Amino acid sequence: MELQRAVDIFNSKDTHKVNLEGESVWIEHVDQQNGMATVQVGSRPTNTMTVKVDRLKEESNRFSRRSSCTSKHFTRTIVAWTIHR
């Protein structure tokens, strides 16, 4: 991943799928001077690593948080409609 992309993802309000060697990670900090990122690996907040930004990979992500919320609302609406039908 390019350094600027890591900074953009870190500062974004949207959710982005980022992987480190196949493991899902959250970017917690980007050290722009050294090209490093501190990431949380998986869902455990204590499992963090500092790695070169170029080791991170972004998966294609079609949904932002806003559209994901809309999708969840739509799903709940369909489920409620089915139950009350």
Secondary structure, 3 states (H helix, E strand, C coil): CCHHHHHHHHHCCCCCCEEECCEEEEEEEEECCCCEEEEEECCCCCCEEEEEHHHEEECCCCCCHHHHHHHHHHHHHHHHHHHHC
